[in-house]
Amino acid sequence: MDCYTYEFYEDKNGQSPTYGFLESLKEKIVTRNDKQCRSLLNSIYIRLKRLEENGTRDGMPDFEFIDSKKHKLWQIRIKHATGLYRLFICQCPWQKSNYVILNYFVKDESKTPKREIDLAERLIDDYITRRSV
């Protein structure tokens, strides 16, 4: 069995909106005992565990390849009572066993919005540029 790792994209100030989103779910669980947040967070962690175990080989319905111009992007798909959540990921170009978790969004259209794909591409470009210096 292969072993994969992942890390959250951080901007130049060390901020990660996706990691922040997960932290906000944890906070709601602690302060309000929010069962929906607990369920959503568990669903996300299940997908991340699968990512560690198999990379994106499990494919649909949990991992969907996104046809983008520059990078091999995937989205982690979470269907939850509160909405359809997507986390964009990309394999680290110089370490194929590592994934970078980029942006997340709540899907409200039938197709993945182009603006979210464009954002993921900008984030991985920034990641590559800052890591290769």
C-alpha beads as a LAMMPS data file, in Angstrom:
LAMMPS data file: protein, C-alpha beads

133 atoms
132 bonds

1 atom types
1 bond types

-500.0 500.0 xlo xhi
-500.0 500.0 ylo yhi
-500.0 500.0 zlo zhi

Masses

1 110.0

Atoms # bond

1 1 1 0.000 0.000 0.000
2 1 1 1.308 3.418 -0.973
3 1 1 1.456 6.217 1.528
4 1 1 0.474 9.731 0.572
5 1 1 0.640 12.939 2.526
6 1 1 -1.125 16.249 2.197
7 1 1 -0.605 19.790 3.311
8 1 1 -2.801 22.853 3.243
9 1 1 -1.917 25.682 0.918
10 1 1 -0.837 28.766 2.862
11 1 1 -0.483 32.216 1.375
12 1 1 2.606 34.372 1.959
13 1 1 1.167 35.410 5.344
14 1 1 0.698 31.798 6.473
15 1 1 -3.074 31.868 6.053
16 1 1 -5.044 28.909 4.729
17 1 1 -8.751 29.499 4.084
18 1 1 -9.408 25.761 3.773
19 1 1 -7.653 24.925 7.036
20 1 1 -9.459 27.882 8.602
21 1 1 -12.768 26.442 7.412
22 1 1 -12.018 23.120 9.139
23 1 1 -11.013 24.978 12.302
24 1 1 -14.291 26.937 12.236
25 1 1 -16.192 23.641 12.063
26 1 1 -14.231 22.362 15.076
27 1 1 -15.022 25.572 16.963
28 1 1 -18.767 25.170 16.302
29 1 1 -18.585 21.585 17.535
30 1 1 -16.897 22.655 20.763
31 1 1 -18.935 25.781 21.505
32 1 1 -22.375 24.698 20.261
33 1 1 -22.101 20.918 20.078
34 1 1 -23.221 21.341 16.458
35 1 1 -24.052 17.882 15.137
36 1 1 -24.160 18.956 11.476
37 1 1 -20.678 20.455 11.749
38 1 1 -19.447 17.266 13.398
39 1 1 -20.953 15.176 10.599
40 1 1 -19.461 17.409 7.889
41 1 1 -16.028 17.438 9.516
42 1 1 -16.110 13.643 9.838
43 1 1 -17.027 13.334 6.150
44 1 1 -14.095 15.553 5.185
45 1 1 -11.669 13.631 7.398
46 1 1 -12.830 10.318 5.905
47 1 1 -11.937 11.637 2.413
48 1 1 -8.585 12.946 3.642
49 1 1 -7.815 9.538 5.161
50 1 1 -8.621 7.907 1.802
51 1 1 -6.342 10.439 0.125
52 1 1 -3.521 9.389 2.470
53 1 1 -4.133 5.709 1.777
54 1 1 -4.781 5.669 -1.984
55 1 1 -4.120 9.103 -3.414
56 1 1 -6.848 9.913 -5.913
57 1 1 -7.052 6.335 -7.253
58 1 1 -10.441 5.755 -5.622
59 1 1 -11.926 8.125 -8.192
60 1 1 -15.615 8.926 -8.274
61 1 1 -17.674 9.677 -6.331
62 1 1 -15.119 10.973 -3.806
63 1 1 -12.363 12.256 -6.119
64 1 1 -13.040 13.914 -9.451
65 1 1 -10.383 14.920 -11.972
66 1 1 -10.819 18.490 -13.189
67 1 1 -9.760 19.359 -16.691
68 1 1 -7.721 22.522 -16.225
69 1 1 -5.316 24.377 -18.462
70 1 1 -2.124 24.123 -16.454
71 1 1 -2.203 21.586 -13.641
72 1 1 -3.666 18.208 -12.786
73 1 1 -6.359 19.308 -10.401
74 1 1 -8.747 17.096 -8.498
75 1 1 -11.644 17.914 -6.277
76 1 1 -12.608 16.043 -3.174
77 1 1 -16.372 15.731 -3.245
78 1 1 -18.488 15.744 -0.107
79 1 1 -22.251 15.398 -0.304
80 1 1 -23.717 16.506 2.987
81 1 1 -27.126 17.499 4.332
82 1 1 -25.939 21.123 4.470
83 1 1 -24.666 21.231 0.883
84 1 1 -22.222 19.940 -1.700
85 1 1 -18.693 20.749 -0.556
86 1 1 -15.620 20.648 -2.771
87 1 1 -11.938 20.862 -1.884
88 1 1 -9.467 21.383 -4.719
89 1 1 -6.216 19.467 -4.515
90 1 1 -3.128 19.096 -6.695
91 1 1 -0.174 16.748 -6.562
92 1 1 2.996 18.486 -5.515
93 1 1 5.019 18.754 -8.762
94 1 1 8.313 17.620 -7.210
95 1 1 6.938 15.052 -4.772
96 1 1 4.180 12.958 -6.351
97 1 1 3.240 11.341 -3.044
98 1 1 2.268 14.726 -1.573
99 1 1 -0.949 16.605 -2.272
100 1 1 -1.619 20.274 -1.692
101 1 1 -5.124 21.144 -0.497
102 1 1 -5.915 24.428 -2.160
103 1 1 -9.344 26.068 -1.939
104 1 1 -12.798 24.905 -0.966
105 1 1 -16.277 26.002 -1.896
106 1 1 -19.898 25.039 -1.483
107 1 1 -21.252 23.974 -4.828
108 1 1 -24.535 25.517 -5.900
109 1 1 -24.332 25.040 -9.664
110 1 1 -24.456 21.914 -11.768
111 1 1 -20.940 22.479 -13.123
112 1 1 -17.862 23.391 -11.150
113 1 1 -17.559 27.173 -11.449
114 1 1 -14.697 28.321 -13.665
115 1 1 -13.761 30.971 -11.086
116 1 1 -13.064 28.205 -8.535
117 1 1 -10.877 26.308 -11.018
118 1 1 -9.040 29.547 -11.859
119 1 1 -8.515 30.231 -8.161
120 1 1 -7.090 26.738 -7.616
121 1 1 -4.685 27.265 -10.527
122 1 1 -3.540 30.622 -9.129
123 1 1 -2.979 29.066 -5.704
124 1 1 -0.903 26.164 -7.011
125 1 1 1.102 28.594 -9.174
126 1 1 1.788 30.678 -6.067
127 1 1 2.714 27.544 -4.089
128 1 1 5.159 26.407 -6.770
129 1 1 6.703 29.870 -7.161
130 1 1 7.273 30.394 -3.451
131 1 1 8.564 26.842 -2.852
132 1 1 11.017 26.844 -5.748
133 1 1 12.840 29.998 -4.617

Bonds

1 1 1 2
2 1 2 3
3 1 3 4
4 1 4 5
5 1 5 6
6 1 6 7
7 1 7 8
8 1 8 9
9 1 9 10
10 1 10 11
11 1 11 12
12 1 12 13
13 1 13 14
14 1 14 15
15 1 15 16
16 1 16 17
17 1 17 18
18 1 18 19
19 1 19 20
20 1 20 21
21 1 21 22
22 1 22 23
23 1 23 24
24 1 24 25
25 1 25 26
26 1 26 27
27 1 27 28
28 1 28 29
29 1 29 30
30 1 30 31
31 1 31 32
32 1 32 33
33 1 33 34
34 1 34 35
35 1 35 36
36 1 36 37
37 1 37 38
38 1 38 39
39 1 39 40
40 1 40 41
41 1 41 42
42 1 42 43
43 1 43 44
44 1 44 45
45 1 45 46
46 1 46 47
47 1 47 48
48 1 48 49
49 1 49 50
50 1 50 51
51 1 51 52
52 1 52 53
53 1 53 54
54 1 54 55
55 1 55 56
56 1 56 57
57 1 57 58
58 1 58 59
59 1 59 60
60 1 60 61
61 1 61 62
62 1 62 63
63 1 63 64
64 1 64 65
65 1 65 66
66 1 66 67
67 1 67 68
68 1 68 69
69 1 69 70
70 1 70 71
71 1 71 72
72 1 72 73
73 1 73 74
74 1 74 75
75 1 75 76
76 1 76 77
77 1 77 78
78 1 78 79
79 1 79 80
80 1 80 81
81 1 81 82
82 1 82 83
83 1 83 84
84 1 84 85
85 1 85 86
86 1 86 87
87 1 87 88
88 1 88 89
89 1 89 90
90 1 90 91
91 1 91 92
92 1 92 93
93 1 93 94
94 1 94 95
95 1 95 96
96 1 96 97
97 1 97 98
98 1 98 99
99 1 99 100
100 1 100 101
101 1 101 102
102 1 102 103
103 1 103 104
104 1 104 105
105 1 105 106
106 1 106 107
107 1 107 108
108 1 108 109
109 1 109 110
110 1 110 111
111 1 111 112
112 1 112 113
113 1 113 114
114 1 114 115
115 1 115 116
116 1 116 117
117 1 117 118
118 1 118 119
119 1 119 120
120 1 120 121
121 1 121 122
122 1 122 123
123 1 123 124
124 1 124 125
125 1 125 126
126 1 126 127
127 1 127 128
128 1 128 129
129 1 129 130
130 1 130 131
131 1 131 132
132 1 132 133
